[in-house]
Amino acid sequence: MGEDQQGEIQEQLADTVELLRWIIGVLAGSAWQNLGLVPNPASKKVVRNLEDARLGIDAAASLIEHLKLRVDEKERRDLDTLLANLRLNFVEQSAKPESTG
């Protein structure tokens, strides 16, 4: 494999890592919204949907496990903290009764 091919592969890998970071951020933002802790930016309404929150958290967790192999220790800690915060808030929100209005 020539230097050009290696450089191209490294560039694609970097692009993939950046894409995973972005997707994890989107999934985390969606989870926060579905936990009822952040308003939807479009509707400005706070709505709790724990089923969708769980899906977003689980999907982010899966991507984080793959991404952790390619990032430094600080970013691994940051990703672990994000996931822990989402999971803790999910448990807290699950313990609350559904709002009726």
Secondary structure, 3 states (H helix, E strand, C coil): CCHHHHHHHHHHHHHHHHHHHHHHHHHHHHHHHHECCCCCCCCCCCCECHHHHHHHHHHHHHHHHHHHHHCCHHHHHHHHHHHHHHHHHHHHHHHCCCCCC
